[in-house]
Amino acid sequence: MNTPQSVKIVEVGPRDGLQNEPQPIDAADKIALVNALSEAGLQVIEAGSFVNPKWVPQMAGSEAVFEGITRKPGVRYAALTPNLKGYERAIAVGASEVAIFAAASEAFSQKNINCSISESIERFAPIMDAAKAANIPVRGYVSCVAGCPYEGDVAPAKVAEVATQLYAAGCYEISLGDTIGTGTPASIEAVINACAVHLPMEKLALHAHDTYGQALANIYRAIQLGVRVFDSSVAGLGGCPYAKGASGNVATEDLVYLLNGLGMSHGVDLNRLAQAGQAICAQLGRHSQSKVARALAAKCT
């Protein structure tokens, strides 16, 4: 469990960050990114997704990534798994833990995984059974906690309902995803408070996208409320294939800078993290979305 002055960062760049990139990315570049992130001190890295490559082509090489990374003691290498077949593929290549995902919006659930919210949770039962038997931790994601690209605003009570179902199913932690980045400190507070009625605060995480520039403000409010786990993506990479216009997650560099300013421990070396972000951005031919990374780079020129 995190102490009041420590935060766990879940680095989702190699999965959530890269899945929406238009150009092919070599497995070697993904492996180099994961290794650089672990060397920077990240303790939980979502290294890939075992989905059908027909739907998310960038994740087609996840086996090669898990087989090629240099595993650092104490680092957990996670994988997103939509079904039992994906779970079995992830475990076969040594995933430390897996993640499943449901939405707080019926329309998003249908667009994303072609089924209702209740059906999606039922589909995860075989994964939960297999993971329990193998003692593999399972993390749960709830998408669209502050808004949906198809339905608009999402009721906090609906988010709490889905989060509670995932927790009851056996997920050790529930990540609340502001998938399209429309959340504000007030709306995120309402979501966290609704979930905290049913779940311990230490079991909640925030997955903030920065589409409207509110991610750091939302994270700061969540910290004030007692949340101590945050998802982020190096260089602010990412988006969502099923949410047009959604920008990347909050940049890990910007999150680390905020936490440093608050005097909260997290174990990440900011300079090495920024170097990892610069390296993958160079491979992608794009600029980092992290303002902190840009500022650090400018100091070196």
Protein Blocks (a to p, Z undefined) as FASTA:
>chain_A
ZZfkbccdddfklmmmmmmpfbdcdfklmmmmmmmmmmnopabdcfbdcddfklmmmlmm
mmmmmmmpccdehiacddddfbfklmmmmmmnopabdcddddfbfklmmmmnopafklmm
mmmmmmmmmmmmnopacddddehklbcfklopadfklmmmmmmmmmmnopabdcdddfko
pacfklmmmmmmmmmmmpcfklpccdddfklopmmmmmmmmmmnopabdcddehhiacdf
klghiacdddfklmmmmmmmnopaehiafklmmmmmmmmmmmnopacfbfklmmmmmmmZ
Z
